[in-house]
Amino acid sequence: LQMFSQRFLSRKADVNKDEKRYVEEIKIFSKKIKSLRETKGMIQLDLADKMGMDRSEISKIENEKKNIEFFTMLNWQ
């Protein structure tokens, strides 16, 4: 039982570590998207039109409320 408890706690710690990293990566990505958009002189609506998305979706991405899939990013040229 003690060995099981140690394994469980170890896995839980790994999950928490992975979750924290995921959240941090989303923050970095969101800031980068906004920065790139602004550098190009675009407003959210411009980027949304280019991507075939709603402006609200771009806002959610930039404000860490939504993640996008890898294949969506491949369309960004």
Salt bridges, closest charged atoms under 4 A:
GLU25 OE2 - ARG21 NE 3.89
GLU38 OE2 - ARG37 NH2 3.99
GLU57 OE2 - LYS60 NZ 3.65
GLU57 OE1 - LYS66 NZ 2.50
GLU62 OE2 - ARG37 NE 2.56
